[in-house]
Amino acid sequence: MAPIAAQAQCTMCKTQVESARTEKDAADYTGLNKGIVYLMTIPYLLMGAVGFFWYRHSHQKK
């Protein structure tokens, strides 16, 4: 019952990290994970806001 390791980076992010590792002065990739988390949270916030207003609107009519 051990979890299977998964790749959590998109192809572009993975390519950027690999190129930055090979070329020491090429790019700073320290904020890569923060950027991925930021891009992940925006759709959840939007869906949550739509769900909240839909819920509130449906209970106002009753």
Backbone torsions as a table, in degrees:
resi	resn	phi	psi	omega
1	MET	NA	33.1	178.3
2	ALA	-82.0	140.8	178.8
3	PRO	-69.1	148.6	179.2
4	ILE	-91.0	133.5	179.1
5	ALA	-68.4	140.5	-179.3
6	ALA	-126.4	154.0	175.9
7	GLN	-91.4	120.7	-173.9
8	ALA	-102.2	4.2	-177.9
9	GLN	-107.6	146.0	175.4
10	CYS	-73.6	170.5	-176.6
11	THR	-62.9	-41.3	-179.1
12	MET	-66.1	-42.0	179.9
13	CYS	-66.0	-41.9	179.8
14	LYS	-63.9	-41.3	178.0
15	THR	-63.3	-41.6	179.5
16	GLN	-63.1	-43.1	-179.6
17	VAL	-66.3	-43.2	-179.4
18	GLU	-65.5	-38.8	179.1
19	SER	-70.7	-34.5	178.9
20	ALA	-71.2	-30.2	177.7
21	ARG	-71.0	-36.4	-178.1
22	THR	-77.6	-36.9	177.9
23	GLU	-105.7	106.4	-172.5
24	LYS	-58.0	-38.3	-175.5
25	ASP	-99.0	10.5	-171.9
26	ALA	-71.9	-53.2	-174.8
27	ALA	-153.8	158.0	175.4
28	ASP	-100.9	115.3	-175.7
29	TYR	-113.0	26.9	-178.3
30	THR	-70.4	-28.6	-178.5
31	GLY	-94.3	14.8	-175.8
32	LEU	-63.9	-46.7	-179.1
33	ASN	-66.0	-36.3	176.2
34	LYS	-63.7	-38.4	178.1
35	GLY	-65.7	-39.9	178.3
36	ILE	-65.0	-43.7	178.4
37	VAL	-64.3	-40.0	177.9
38	TYR	-60.8	-46.7	179.5
39	LEU	-66.6	-27.4	179.3
40	MET	-76.4	-34.3	-174.0
41	THR	-77.4	-27.8	-177.1
42	ILE	-58.6	-49.4	178.2
43	PRO	-62.3	-36.6	178.6
44	TYR	-66.8	-38.5	176.9
45	LEU	-65.6	-41.6	178.4
46	LEU	-64.9	-43.8	178.3
47	MET	-65.3	-37.9	177.5
48	GLY	-64.9	-40.5	178.9
49	ALA	-65.9	-43.3	177.5
50	VAL	-62.6	-43.7	179.0
51	GLY	-63.5	-39.7	178.9
52	PHE	-63.9	-47.7	-179.1
53	PHE	-68.3	-34.0	176.9
54	TRP	-66.0	-44.6	178.3
55	TYR	-61.8	-45.3	-179.0
56	ARG	-65.5	-40.2	179.4
57	HIS	-67.1	-38.3	-178.2
58	SER	-70.8	-29.3	179.4
59	HIS	-86.8	-14.0	175.9
60	GLN	-75.0	-29.6	-178.6
61	LYS	-73.2	-23.0	-176.2
62	LYS	-77.5	NA	NA
